[in-house]
Amino acid sequence: MAEWMTLIPAVVAIAVVLWRKEVIVALLLSLFSAELLLLIKGGSSVVGATAVGAVNTLEAMTTVLTDPGNARLLLFALMVGALMAYMRYSGGVAALVTSLVNRGVAKTARQSKLLAFWTGVVIFIESNLSVLTAGILSRGLFDKFKISRAELAYIIDSTSAPICILILLNGWGAYVLGLISPYALQDNPVSVLMSTIPLNFYAIFTLMLLFFTIWTGRHLAPMRRANEQLNKIDGHDEQEVAPTKARYMLVPLLTMIVGMVGFMLWTGNGDLSQGSGSKSVLYATTLSCVVAYLMLLLSKQYNHQQLVNIGFKGMSELLGLVSILLLALALGQSLKNLGTGLYISGVVAETLPLWLIPAMLFLAGALISFTTGTSWGTFAILIPIGMPLVVNLGLPPPLVLAAILGGGVFGDHCSPISDTTAVSAVAAGCDLLEHTRTQLPYALICAGLALVGYLVCGLVMIG
């Protein structure tokens, strides 16, 4: 089988999404084509592979659940649905919106957007926690000021992975540090990692463009149309509940944030950066659900059976996105087995002038992360390619590493099969395809600027 054929599943996914506007169908067909190619690669005939490919597609989805991290992520997505339902039915969301408006904290549309922006910036411990907190806090405000959920999804998604990769005092920093530590770099690995911050152009441009759009209110055409139409898909017309007390939202939300920090310390044996993000976010969200349930039960607004029904109703609202997440995780693993990422990186790394290497590594990272939906997987593929180039050719380590990190974040930020993209859509109550379609133009602008930045830096620092 020709190596270029490893790109077929990614092409199928993108083509079907653009043609039919159906994410689940696109992912299913893409996963099937990946499993088909794996069978052909293993020596099966086309006819035989077609018959067995359907079975292997189901097995690929089943295999996702055998990974504890994936299972936690899917369970976390369901628990988020229950948590948001408890907050909504308690009247706490409506009460907090009223309180913020009355206190002048969010009395205009711009202030509401800035609140979502700064919430995402402050919570840099874990990307899913960042989007979840900012999304839950801001949904009611965005509805009040007639701002689309697509714009909320764009704001919270753009202040999650880009912030995590810039501040680095989190699991992201620990993971990258572990990947670069084995290489004989001239400087200390921690120093190299810190030096990537001003060179991580994609993350910096993403935050700058986001702040510009919030402050000026100017948008590109897809987002402008979403705001004009106020798309009603997936929860934007959610049931109005009379305001009660803001504590019914604030206490569970604070429980989740504090719990996340506590569980990160616990799972990391006292070291926050070594904590398990997938465990901590699930434990913290579950604890928050329990707190919200108990508060509502003790308030006698609802009895036990009503609260159970509310929790399952919230979960059911997210089943579509959980299904998308399941398929995305399965596709990512199949593409890894197929070698899609390795093929892209190999093509980019061949016969390049030295000054072009950072720009091409960024481009490779962007393509790999967009087609596979994983930033950490992209880091794992490209850092073992980039760091030996640094050592053997004398390239500047921070520039090469920053290019890889920025490229990886691009896909995590805007790929329709990225878990962060899906969770951002969940937290904002926005249709996943709508979120991807409206955010992608901004991401492409920032990626283009970052590519130019790496070309210039390559010429100045290497060429």
C-alpha positions as CSV (number, residue, x, y, z in Angstrom):
1,M,0.0,0.0,0.0
2,A,1.3,3.4,-1.0
3,E,2.2,5.6,2.0
4,W,0.2,8.6,0.7
5,M,-3.0,6.5,1.1
6,T,-2.7,6.9,4.9
7,L,-4.1,10.4,4.3
8,I,-7.4,9.0,2.8
9,P,-9.3,8.7,6.2
10,A,-8.6,12.4,7.0
11,V,-9.7,13.5,3.5
12,V,-12.9,11.4,3.8
13,A,-13.7,13.0,7.1
14,I,-13.2,16.6,5.9
15,A,-15.0,15.9,2.5
16,V,-18.1,14.4,4.1
17,V,-18.4,17.1,6.7
18,L,-18.2,19.8,4.0
19,W,-20.6,17.9,1.8
20,R,-23.3,16.5,4.2
21,K,-22.7,18.7,7.3
22,E,-22.9,15.4,9.3
23,V,-20.0,14.9,11.8
24,I,-21.0,11.5,13.0
25,V,-21.4,10.1,9.5
26,A,-18.1,11.7,8.5
27,L,-16.3,10.1,11.4
28,L,-17.9,6.7,10.9
29,L,-16.8,6.6,7.2
30,S,-13.4,7.9,8.1
31,L,-12.9,5.3,10.8
32,F,-14.2,2.6,8.4
33,S,-11.7,3.7,5.7
34,A,-8.9,3.7,8.2
35,E,-9.7,0.2,9.4
36,L,-10.0,-0.9,5.7
37,L,-6.6,0.4,4.9
38,L,-5.1,-1.2,8.0
39,L,-6.4,-4.6,6.7
40,I,-5.1,-4.0,3.2
41,K,-1.7,-3.0,4.7
42,G,-1.7,-6.3,6.6
43,G,-2.1,-8.2,3.3
44,S,-5.9,-8.7,3.0
45,S,-7.7,-8.4,-0.3
46,V,-9.9,-5.4,-1.0
47,V,-13.1,-7.6,-0.9
48,G,-12.1,-9.4,2.3
49,A,-11.0,-6.2,3.9
50,T,-14.3,-4.6,3.1
51,A,-16.3,-7.3,4.8
52,V,-14.1,-7.4,7.9
53,G,-13.6,-3.6,8.0
54,A,-17.1,-3.0,9.3
55,V,-16.5,-5.4,12.2
56,N,-13.1,-3.8,13.0
57,T,-14.8,-0.4,13.0
58,L,-17.0,-1.6,15.9
59,E,-14.0,-3.1,17.6
60,A,-12.1,0.1,17.2
61,M,-14.8,1.9,19.1
62,T,-14.9,-0.8,21.8
63,T,-11.1,-0.6,22.2
64,V,-11.4,3.1,23.0
65,L,-13.2,2.2,26.3
66,T,-10.3,-0.2,27.3
67,D,-8.1,2.9,27.8
68,P,-8.9,4.3,31.3
69,G,-8.1,7.9,30.1
70,N,-10.6,7.7,27.3
71,A,-13.2,6.1,29.5
72,R,-12.8,8.9,32.0
73,L,-13.2,11.5,29.3
74,L,-16.4,10.0,28.0
75,L,-17.8,9.7,31.5
76,F,-16.7,13.2,32.3
77,A,-18.7,14.5,29.3
78,L,-21.9,12.7,30.6
79,M,-21.3,14.1,34.1
80,V,-21.0,17.6,32.7
81,G,-24.5,17.2,31.2
82,A,-25.9,16.3,34.6
83,L,-24.0,19.2,36.3
84,M,-25.3,21.8,33.9
85,A,-28.8,20.5,34.2
86,Y,-28.7,20.8,38.0
87,M,-27.4,24.3,37.8
88,R,-30.0,25.3,35.2
89,Y,-33.0,23.8,37.0
90,S,-31.9,25.2,40.4
91,G,-32.4,28.7,39.2
92,G,-28.8,29.5,40.1
93,V,-27.7,30.3,36.6
94,A,-30.5,32.9,36.2
95,A,-29.7,34.3,39.6
96,L,-26.0,34.7,38.9
97,V,-26.7,36.4,35.6
98,T,-29.0,38.8,37.3
99,S,-26.5,39.5,40.0
100,L,-23.6,40.1,37.6
101,V,-25.7,42.5,35.6
102,N,-26.9,44.4,38.7
103,R,-23.4,44.6,40.1
104,G,-22.0,46.0,36.8
105,V,-19.6,43.2,36.3
106,A,-21.3,42.1,33.1
107,K,-23.7,44.8,32.2
108,T,-22.8,44.9,28.5
109,A,-22.1,42.3,25.8
110,R,-18.4,43.2,25.8
111,Q,-18.1,42.8,29.5
112,S,-19.8,39.4,29.3
113,K,-17.3,38.3,26.7
114,L,-14.4,39.7,28.7
115,L,-15.6,37.7,31.7
116,A,-15.5,34.5,29.7
117,F,-12.0,35.5,28.3
118,W,-10.4,36.2,31.7
119,T,-12.0,33.1,33.3
120,G,-10.3,31.0,30.7
121,V,-7.0,32.8,31.2
122,V,-7.0,32.4,34.9
123,I,-7.9,28.7,34.9
124,F,-4.8,27.4,33.1
125,I,-4.4,24.1,35.1
126,E,-6.2,21.9,32.6
127,S,-7.8,22.8,29.2
128,N,-11.1,20.9,29.8
129,L,-11.6,22.5,33.2
130,S,-10.9,25.9,31.6
131,V,-13.6,25.6,28.9
132,L,-16.1,23.9,31.3
133,T,-15.8,26.6,33.9
134,A,-15.9,29.6,31.5
135,G,-18.7,28.0,29.5
136,I,-21.0,27.3,32.5
137,L,-20.4,30.7,34.0
138,S,-21.1,32.6,30.7
139,R,-23.9,30.7,29.0
140,G,-26.7,32.7,30.7
141,L,-25.0,36.0,30.1
142,F,-24.5,35.3,26.4
143,D,-28.2,34.4,26.1
144,K,-29.2,37.6,27.9
145,F,-27.2,39.8,25.6
146,K,-28.2,37.9,22.4
147,I,-24.6,36.7,21.7
148,S,-24.4,33.3,19.9
149,R,-23.2,30.2,21.6
150,A,-20.8,29.8,18.7
151,E,-19.0,32.9,19.8
152,L,-18.9,31.6,23.4
153,A,-17.4,28.4,22.2
154,Y,-14.8,30.3,20.2
155,I,-13.9,32.4,23.3
156,I,-13.6,29.5,25.7
157,D,-11.8,27.2,23.2
158,S,-9.3,30.0,22.4
159,T,-8.4,30.5,26.0
160,S,-7.8,26.8,26.9
161,A,-5.1,25.0,25.0
162,P,-3.3,28.3,23.9
163,I,-3.2,29.4,27.5
164,C,-2.1,26.0,28.8
165,I,0.8,25.9,26.3
166,L,2.0,29.4,27.2
167,I,1.8,29.3,31.0
168,L,3.1,25.6,31.3
169,L,2.7,25.3,35.1
170,N,0.4,22.4,34.4
171,G,0.3,18.9,33.0
172,W,1.1,20.2,29.5
173,G,4.4,21.6,30.7
174,A,5.3,18.4,32.6
175,Y,4.4,16.2,29.5
176,V,6.6,18.3,27.1
177,L,9.4,18.4,29.6
178,G,9.3,14.6,29.8
179,L,9.5,14.4,26.0
180,I,12.6,16.7,25.6
181,S,14.5,15.6,28.7
182,P,16.2,12.6,27.1
183,Y,18.0,14.8,24.5
184,A,21.5,16.3,25.0
185,L,20.5,19.9,24.7
186,Q,23.0,22.6,25.5
187,D,20.6,24.4,27.9
188,N,18.6,23.0,30.8
189,P,15.3,21.4,29.5
190,V,13.2,23.7,31.8
191,S,15.0,26.7,30.4
192,V,14.4,25.6,26.9
193,L,10.7,25.0,27.6
194,M,10.3,28.5,29.2
195,S,12.1,30.1,26.2
196,T,9.4,28.7,23.9
197,I,6.8,31.1,25.4
198,P,7.6,34.3,23.3
199,L,8.2,32.1,20.2
200,N,4.9,30.2,20.4
201,F,3.4,32.5,17.7
202,Y,0.2,30.5,17.1
203,A,-1.0,30.7,20.8
204,I,0.0,34.3,21.1
205,F,-1.7,35.4,17.8
206,T,-4.8,33.4,18.8
207,L,-5.2,35.3,22.1
208,M,-4.4,38.6,20.4
209,L,-7.0,38.1,17.7
210,L,-9.6,36.9,20.2
211,F,-9.1,40.0,22.4
212,F,-9.3,42.2,19.3
213,T,-12.6,40.6,18.3
214,I,-14.1,41.0,21.8
215,W,-13.0,44.6,22.2
216,T,-14.1,45.8,18.7
217,G,-17.1,43.5,18.2
218,R,-15.9,42.8,14.6
219,H,-16.2,39.3,13.3
220,L,-15.5,37.3,10.2
221,A,-18.5,36.3,8.1
222,P,-19.3,32.9,9.6
223,M,-19.3,34.2,13.2
224,R,-21.1,37.3,12.2
225,R,-23.9,35.2,10.6
226,A,-24.1,33.0,13.7
227,N,-24.6,36.1,15.9
228,E,-27.2,37.5,13.5
229,Q,-29.1,34.2,13.3
230,L,-28.6,33.3,17.0
231,N,-28.5,29.6,16.1
232,K,-30.9,27.6,18.2
233,I,-29.1,24.3,17.9
234,D,-28.4,22.2,20.9
235,G,-29.5,24.2,23.9
236,H,-29.4,27.8,23.0
237,D,-33.2,27.9,23.6
238,E,-32.8,26.0,26.9
239,Q,-35.7,26.3,29.3
240,E,-36.0,29.4,31.4
241,V,-36.0,28.9,35.1
242,A,-36.9,31.6,37.6
243,P,-33.9,33.1,39.5
244,T,-33.4,31.7,43.0
245,K,-30.0,32.0,44.7
246,A,-26.6,32.4,42.9
247,R,-25.1,30.0,45.3
248,Y,-26.8,27.0,43.6
249,M,-24.4,27.7,40.7
250,L,-21.4,29.2,42.4
251,V,-20.9,26.5,45.1
252,P,-20.9,23.6,42.7
253,L,-18.7,25.6,40.3
254,L,-16.2,26.5,43.0
255,T,-16.3,22.9,44.2
256,M,-15.2,21.7,40.8
257,I,-12.4,24.3,40.5
258,V,-11.0,23.6,44.0
259,G,-11.6,19.9,43.6
260,M,-9.6,19.9,40.4
261,V,-6.6,21.5,42.1
262,G,-6.9,19.1,45.0
263,F,-7.2,16.0,42.9
264,M,-4.3,17.2,40.7
265,L,-2.2,17.4,43.8
266,W,-3.4,14.1,45.1
267,T,-2.9,12.2,41.9
268,G,0.5,13.9,41.5
269,N,1.6,13.0,45.0
270,G,1.9,16.6,46.0
271,D,3.2,17.8,42.6
272,L,0.5,19.7,40.7
273,S,2.3,19.4,37.3
274,Q,2.5,15.6,37.7
275,G,-1.2,15.1,38.4
276,S,-3.5,13.2,36.1
277,G,-5.8,15.6,34.3
278,S,-8.3,12.9,33.1
279,K,-8.7,11.6,36.7
280,S,-8.8,15.0,38.3
281,V,-11.4,16.5,36.0
282,L,-13.7,13.5,36.3
283,Y,-13.4,13.3,40.1
284,A,-13.9,17.1,40.5
285,T,-17.0,17.1,38.1
286,T,-18.5,14.1,39.9
287,L,-18.0,15.8,43.3
288,S,-19.5,19.0,42.0
289,C,-22.6,17.0,40.8
290,V,-23.0,15.4,44.3
291,V,-22.8,18.9,45.9
292,A,-25.3,20.3,43.4
293,Y,-27.6,17.3,44.0
294,L,-27.4,17.7,47.8
295,M,-28.0,21.4,47.8
296,L,-31.2,21.0,45.7
297,L,-32.4,18.1,47.8
298,L,-31.9,20.0,51.0
299,S,-33.6,23.1,49.6
300,K,-36.7,20.9,48.9
301,Q,-37.1,22.4,45.5
302,Y,-37.0,18.8,44.1
303,N,-37.2,15.4,45.6
304,H,-34.8,12.5,44.9
305,Q,-36.6,11.0,42.0
306,Q,-37.0,14.4,40.3
307,L,-33.3,15.1,40.7
308,V,-32.4,11.7,39.2
309,N,-34.6,12.5,36.2
310,I,-33.0,15.9,35.8
311,G,-29.5,14.4,36.0
312,F,-30.3,11.8,33.3
313,K,-32.0,14.4,31.2
314,G,-28.8,16.5,31.3
315,M,-26.8,13.5,30.3
316,S,-29.1,12.7,27.4
317,E,-28.7,16.2,26.0
318,L,-25.0,15.4,25.4
319,L,-25.3,11.9,24.1
320,G,-24.7,13.2,20.5
321,L,-21.5,14.9,21.4
322,V,-20.3,11.9,23.6
323,S,-20.8,9.8,20.5
324,I,-18.8,12.2,18.4
325,L,-16.1,12.1,21.1
326,L,-16.1,8.3,21.1
327,L,-15.7,8.1,17.3
328,A,-13.0,10.8,17.3
329,L,-10.9,8.9,19.9
330,A,-11.3,5.7,17.9
331,L,-10.3,7.5,14.6
332,G,-7.2,9.0,16.3
333,Q,-6.0,5.6,17.4
334,S,-6.6,4.1,14.0
335,L,-4.7,6.9,12.2
336,K,-1.9,6.4,14.6
337,N,-1.8,2.6,13.8
338,L,-2.0,3.5,10.1
339,G,1.0,5.9,10.4
340,T,-0.7,9.1,9.1
341,G,1.3,11.4,11.4
342,L,4.6,9.7,10.7
343,Y,4.0,10.0,6.9
344,I,3.2,13.7,7.1
345,S,6.2,14.4,9.3
346,G,8.5,12.4,7.1
347,V,7.5,14.2,4.0
348,V,8.1,17.6,5.7
349,A,11.5,16.7,7.1
350,E,13.0,15.5,3.8
351,T,15.6,17.6,2.0
352,L,14.8,21.0,3.6
353,P,17.1,24.0,4.0
354,L,17.9,24.5,7.6
355,W,16.1,27.8,7.9
356,L,12.9,26.2,6.6
357,I,12.8,23.5,9.3
358,P,10.9,25.4,12.1
359,A,8.2,26.6,9.6
360,M,7.8,23.1,8.2
361,L,7.7,21.5,11.6
362,F,4.9,23.9,12.5
363,L,3.1,23.1,9.3
364,A,3.6,19.3,9.9
365,G,2.3,19.7,13.5
366,A,-0.8,21.6,12.2
367,L,-1.6,19.0,9.7
368,I,-1.0,16.1,12.0
369,S,-3.0,17.6,14.9
370,F,-5.9,18.6,12.6
371,T,-6.2,15.2,10.9
372,T,-5.7,13.2,14.2
373,G,-7.3,15.6,16.7
374,T,-4.6,15.3,19.3
375,S,-2.0,17.8,20.3
376,W,-0.2,15.6,22.8
377,G,0.0,12.8,20.1
378,T,1.5,15.4,17.7
379,F,4.1,16.3,20.3
380,A,5.0,12.7,20.7
381,I,5.5,12.3,17.0
382,L,7.4,15.5,16.2
383,I,9.6,16.1,19.2
384,P,11.6,12.9,18.5
385,I,12.1,14.2,15.0
386,G,12.8,17.9,15.9
387,M,15.1,17.4,18.9
388,P,17.7,15.2,17.1
389,L,17.7,17.9,14.3
390,V,18.5,20.5,17.1
391,V,21.3,18.4,18.5
392,N,22.9,17.3,15.2
393,L,22.5,20.5,13.1
394,G,22.9,23.1,15.9
395,L,19.4,24.6,15.5
396,P,18.0,26.8,18.3
397,P,16.0,24.5,20.6
398,P,13.4,27.0,21.7
399,L,12.5,27.9,18.2
400,V,12.1,24.3,16.9
401,L,10.2,23.2,20.0
402,A,7.9,26.3,19.9
403,A,7.1,25.5,16.3
404,I,6.1,21.9,17.2
405,L,4.0,23.0,20.2
406,G,2.2,25.7,18.2
407,G,1.4,23.3,15.4
408,G,0.1,20.8,17.8
409,V,-2.1,23.3,19.5
410,F,-3.6,24.4,16.2
411,G,-5.3,21.0,15.7
412,D,-6.3,20.7,19.3
413,H,-7.9,24.1,19.0
414,C,-9.9,23.7,15.8
415,S,-10.1,20.1,14.6
416,P,-13.6,18.7,14.6
417,I,-12.2,15.4,16.0
418,S,-10.3,17.1,18.9
419,D,-11.6,16.3,22.4
420,T,-11.1,20.0,23.4
421,T,-13.1,21.2,20.5
422,A,-15.9,18.8,21.4
423,V,-15.8,19.7,25.1
424,S,-15.9,23.4,24.2
425,A,-19.0,22.8,22.2
426,V,-20.5,20.9,25.1
427,A,-19.7,23.7,27.6
428,A,-21.0,26.4,25.4
429,G,-24.1,24.5,24.4
430,C,-23.2,24.9,20.7
431,D,-23.5,22.5,17.8
432,L,-20.0,21.0,17.2
433,L,-20.1,21.6,13.5
434,E,-21.2,25.2,14.0
435,H,-18.4,25.7,16.5
436,T,-15.8,24.3,14.1
437,R,-17.1,26.2,11.1
438,T,-17.2,29.6,12.9
439,Q,-13.8,29.2,14.7
440,L,-11.7,27.8,11.8
441,P,-11.3,31.1,9.9
442,Y,-9.8,32.7,13.0
443,A,-7.5,29.7,13.6
444,L,-6.3,29.7,9.9
445,I,-5.5,33.5,10.1
446,C,-3.4,32.9,13.3
447,A,-1.7,29.8,11.7
448,G,-0.8,31.8,8.6
449,L,0.7,34.6,10.8
450,A,2.6,32.0,12.8
451,L,4.0,30.4,9.7
452,V,5.3,33.7,8.5
453,G,6.8,34.2,12.0
454,Y,8.7,31.0,11.8
455,L,9.9,31.7,8.3
456,V,11.3,35.1,9.5
457,C,12.8,33.6,12.6
458,G,14.3,30.8,10.6
459,L,16.0,33.3,8.3
460,V,17.2,35.5,11.2
461,M,18.2,32.8,13.8
462,I,19.4,30.1,11.4
463,G,19.7,31.2,7.8
